[in-house]
Amino acid sequence: MFLRRPVVRVCLGVIVALGLIAIFAPAIAPYDPVAQSVMAANLDPSAQHWLGTDQFGRDILSRIIFGTRASLTLGLLSPLIAAVCGSLLGIAAGYFGGLADRLIGRLTDILLAFPALLIGIMVAAALGPGFWELVSALAISFAPRFARIARASTQSVRAENYIEAAVASGLTHRRILLRHILPNIAGPIVVVLTLWVATAIRLEATLSFLGLGTQAPKPSWGNIIRDGLDNLFGSPWPIVSAGAAITLTALAFSLIGDAVRDALDPASQA
């Protein structure tokens, strides 16, 4: 059902292509992404520079290709870390209850009171600018969402008769969590994970645009837009190209997330 949808195959093709571009960027990029040339500044797209050049004479296509590495890596890594950490907290709160549930619940309530972008800005500002600092900032901002979903799903599964039977038979908590709880709550977490990848890519671009993400001269789609804004009337191609890359990637992951949700939803298969 998942792969029969044409839009899914197209989006998977886009994601695979982006992954290959990120892996083989040095072999694909026609120029050094940080090499400057005053004589080649603000050129329009041509046979030599397919997407033109910026105000420093750097090839935009090469910067977009190398920027795929930073943006895609961060977009995948930060939601994955958030899913692991947030799900562990949510499972602990939902399964054990009591003090653990109250403490974790209050912590997630506090973090959920703020938008993910605002938490990302505060954490990134506290940790300082940089790639791994931005990964940590986005992971912290996403983790409460996964914790809330994991907690609710765990509480629902915890009330099932087969869990009570497992507890009565003397199975350890570790075995119950790994064999019975985790497999039954993985579906909602995977769906949210795929949807939040697109959000992470957009937030990475936003925070890099604000100077809190990947730092120059290393390219990312966000700081390419930031550099292009300083020279908007001289050459709009950095903003247009990086904006198109962000839009295409976020749309592909969003559609994949919708398809995963439909595939895992029993009501959609009825």
C-alpha positions as CSV (number, residue, x, y, z in Angstrom):
1,M,0.0,0.0,0.0
2,F,2.8,2.4,0.9
3,L,4.9,1.9,-2.3
4,R,1.9,1.7,-4.6
5,R,1.3,5.4,-4.4
6,P,3.1,7.3,-7.2
7,V,3.7,10.3,-4.9
8,V,5.6,8.1,-2.4
9,R,7.8,6.7,-5.1
10,V,8.6,10.2,-6.4
11,C,9.4,11.5,-2.9
12,L,11.5,8.5,-2.1
13,G,13.4,9.1,-5.3
14,V,14.0,12.8,-4.3
15,I,15.2,11.7,-0.8
16,V,17.5,9.1,-2.2
17,A,18.9,11.6,-4.7
18,L,19.5,14.1,-2.0
19,G,21.3,11.5,0.1
20,L,23.6,10.6,-2.8
21,I,24.3,14.2,-3.5
22,A,25.3,14.7,0.2
23,I,27.5,11.6,0.2
24,F,29.2,12.3,-3.1
25,A,29.3,16.1,-2.9
26,P,33.0,16.5,-3.6
27,A,32.7,14.4,-6.8
28,I,29.5,16.1,-8.0
29,A,30.2,19.8,-7.2
30,P,31.8,21.6,-10.2
31,Y,33.7,24.1,-8.0
32,D,35.1,24.5,-4.6
33,P,32.1,25.9,-2.5
34,V,34.3,28.4,-0.6
35,A,36.6,29.5,-3.4
36,Q,36.1,33.3,-4.1
37,S,36.7,35.3,-7.3
38,V,36.0,39.0,-7.5
39,M,35.9,38.7,-11.3
40,A,33.1,36.2,-11.2
41,A,30.9,38.0,-8.6
42,N,27.1,38.2,-9.2
43,L,27.0,36.2,-12.4
44,D,23.7,35.1,-13.8
45,P,23.1,31.4,-14.6
46,S,25.2,30.2,-17.5
47,A,26.9,27.1,-18.9
48,Q,29.9,27.6,-16.5
49,H,27.8,28.4,-13.4
50,W,24.4,26.7,-13.7
51,L,22.9,28.7,-10.8
52,G,25.1,31.8,-11.1
53,T,27.4,33.1,-8.4
54,D,27.1,35.1,-5.3
55,Q,28.6,38.5,-4.3
56,F,32.0,36.7,-3.5
57,G,32.1,34.9,-6.8
58,R,31.4,31.5,-5.2
59,D,29.5,29.0,-7.4
60,I,25.9,28.7,-6.0
61,L,25.3,25.2,-7.3
62,S,28.5,23.9,-5.5
63,R,27.4,25.6,-2.3
64,I,23.9,24.1,-2.6
65,I,25.4,20.7,-3.2
66,F,27.7,20.9,-0.2
67,G,24.9,22.6,1.9
68,T,22.9,19.4,1.4
69,R,25.2,17.6,3.7
70,A,24.7,20.0,6.7
71,S,21.0,20.5,6.2
72,L,20.1,16.9,5.5
73,T,22.3,15.5,8.2
74,L,20.9,17.9,10.8
75,G,17.3,17.3,9.6
76,L,17.7,13.6,10.1
77,L,19.9,13.5,13.2
78,S,18.1,15.9,15.5
79,P,14.6,14.3,15.2
80,L,16.2,10.9,15.6
81,I,18.0,11.9,18.8
82,A,14.8,13.6,20.0
83,A,12.8,10.5,19.2
84,V,15.1,8.2,21.2
85,C,15.5,10.4,24.2
86,G,11.9,11.7,24.3
87,S,10.4,8.2,23.8
88,L,12.5,6.7,26.6
89,L,11.2,9.4,29.0
90,G,7.6,9.0,27.7
91,I,7.8,5.2,28.1
92,A,9.2,5.5,31.7
93,A,6.4,8.0,32.6
94,G,3.6,6.0,31.1
95,Y,4.7,2.6,32.3
96,F,5.9,3.3,35.9
97,G,3.6,6.2,36.7
98,G,3.8,7.8,40.1
99,L,6.7,10.2,40.8
100,A,8.4,9.5,37.4
101,D,5.2,10.4,35.6
102,R,4.7,13.6,37.5
103,L,8.3,14.8,37.1
104,I,8.5,14.0,33.4
105,G,5.0,15.3,32.8
106,R,5.8,18.6,34.4
107,L,9.1,18.9,32.4
108,T,7.4,18.2,29.1
109,D,4.5,20.6,30.0
110,I,7.1,23.4,30.6
111,L,8.9,22.8,27.3
112,L,5.7,22.4,25.3
113,A,4.6,25.8,26.5
114,F,7.2,27.3,24.1
115,P,7.2,26.9,20.3
116,A,10.0,24.7,19.0
117,L,11.6,27.6,17.2
118,L,11.8,29.6,20.4
119,I,13.3,26.8,22.4
120,G,15.8,26.2,19.6
121,I,16.8,29.8,19.6
122,M,17.3,29.9,23.4
123,V,19.3,26.6,23.5
124,A,21.4,27.6,20.4
125,A,22.1,31.0,22.0
126,A,23.2,29.4,25.2
127,L,25.4,26.7,23.6
128,G,26.8,29.0,21.0
129,P,26.7,28.8,17.2
130,G,27.8,25.7,15.4
131,F,26.5,22.5,13.7
132,W,26.5,20.2,16.8
133,E,25.2,22.9,19.0
134,L,22.2,23.3,16.6
135,V,21.7,19.5,16.6
136,S,21.4,19.7,20.4
137,A,19.1,22.7,20.3
138,L,16.7,21.1,17.9
139,A,16.8,17.7,19.7
140,I,15.9,19.4,23.0
141,S,13.0,21.3,21.3
142,F,11.6,18.2,19.7
143,A,12.0,15.7,22.5
144,P,8.9,16.8,24.6
145,R,6.7,16.1,21.6
146,F,7.9,12.5,21.4
147,A,7.7,12.1,25.1
148,R,4.1,13.1,25.2
149,I,3.2,10.7,22.4
150,A,5.2,7.8,23.9
151,R,3.6,8.4,27.3
152,A,0.0,8.4,26.0
153,S,0.7,5.3,23.8
154,T,2.4,3.5,26.7
155,Q,-0.5,4.2,29.1
156,S,-2.9,2.8,26.5
157,V,-0.9,-0.4,26.0
158,R,-0.2,-0.7,29.7
159,A,-3.9,-1.1,30.4
160,E,-4.2,-4.2,28.1
161,N,-4.9,-7.6,29.6
162,Y,-1.8,-9.2,28.1
163,I,0.5,-6.7,29.9
164,E,-1.2,-7.6,33.2
165,A,-0.7,-11.2,32.4
166,A,2.9,-10.6,31.7
167,V,3.4,-8.8,35.0
168,A,1.5,-11.6,36.8
169,S,3.7,-14.3,35.2
170,G,6.8,-12.6,36.7
171,L,8.4,-11.2,33.5
172,T,10.9,-8.4,34.2
173,H,10.1,-4.8,33.4
174,R,12.9,-4.8,30.8
175,R,11.4,-7.8,29.0
176,I,7.9,-6.3,29.1
177,L,9.1,-3.0,27.8
178,L,11.2,-4.4,24.9
179,R,8.9,-7.3,23.9
180,H,5.4,-5.9,24.5
181,I,5.4,-2.1,25.0
182,L,7.9,-0.8,22.5
183,P,6.7,-2.7,19.4
184,N,3.2,-1.6,20.0
185,I,3.9,2.1,20.3
186,A,6.6,2.3,17.5
187,G,4.0,3.2,14.9
188,P,3.0,6.7,16.2
189,I,6.6,7.5,17.0
190,V,7.8,6.6,13.5
191,V,5.0,8.7,11.9
192,V,5.9,11.8,14.1
193,L,9.6,11.2,13.3
194,T,9.1,11.4,9.6
195,L,6.9,14.5,9.9
196,W,9.4,16.3,12.1
197,V,12.3,15.8,9.7
198,A,10.7,18.4,7.4
199,T,10.3,20.7,10.4
200,A,13.9,20.2,11.4
201,I,15.1,21.2,8.0
202,R,13.0,24.3,8.1
203,L,14.2,25.2,11.6
204,E,17.8,24.6,10.6
205,A,17.5,27.0,7.8
206,T,15.9,29.6,10.1
207,L,18.5,29.3,12.8
208,S,21.4,29.3,10.3
209,F,19.8,32.4,8.8
210,L,19.9,34.0,12.2
211,G,23.6,33.1,12.6
212,L,23.0,30.3,15.2
213,G,23.6,27.3,13.0
214,T,26.3,26.2,10.6
215,Q,28.9,28.9,10.4
216,A,30.6,30.3,7.4
217,P,32.5,29.5,5.3
218,K,30.9,26.0,5.6
219,P,27.7,26.2,3.5
220,S,24.2,25.2,4.6
221,W,21.0,26.2,2.9
222,G,20.2,28.6,5.8
223,N,23.4,30.6,5.7
224,I,23.3,30.6,1.9
225,I,20.0,32.5,2.1
226,R,21.5,34.8,4.8
227,D,24.4,35.6,2.6
228,G,22.1,36.2,-0.4
229,L,19.9,38.6,1.6
230,D,22.8,41.0,1.9
231,N,23.1,41.1,-1.9
232,L,19.4,40.6,-2.8
233,F,19.4,43.1,-5.7
234,G,22.9,42.2,-6.9
235,S,22.1,38.5,-7.3
236,P,18.8,36.8,-6.2
237,W,20.0,33.4,-7.2
238,P,21.4,32.2,-3.8
239,I,18.0,32.9,-2.1
240,V,16.0,31.4,-5.0
241,S,18.2,28.2,-5.2
242,A,18.5,27.6,-1.5
243,G,14.8,28.3,-0.9
244,A,13.8,25.9,-3.7
245,A,16.1,23.2,-2.1
246,I,14.5,23.7,1.3
247,T,11.0,23.6,-0.1
248,L,11.5,20.5,-2.2
249,T,13.2,18.6,0.6
250,A,10.6,19.6,3.3
251,L,7.8,18.7,0.9
252,A,9.2,15.3,0.1
253,F,9.6,14.4,3.8
254,S,6.2,15.8,4.7
255,L,4.5,13.7,2.0
256,I,6.4,10.6,3.1
257,G,5.3,11.3,6.6
258,D,1.6,11.5,5.5
259,A,2.0,8.3,3.6
260,V,3.5,6.5,6.6
261,R,0.7,7.7,8.8
262,D,-1.9,6.4,6.3
263,A,-0.1,3.1,6.0
264,L,0.0,2.5,9.8
265,D,-3.5,3.8,10.4
266,P,-5.9,0.8,10.5
267,A,-8.9,3.0,9.7
268,S,-7.3,4.0,6.3
269,Q,-7.0,0.3,5.4
270,A,-10.6,-0.6,6.3
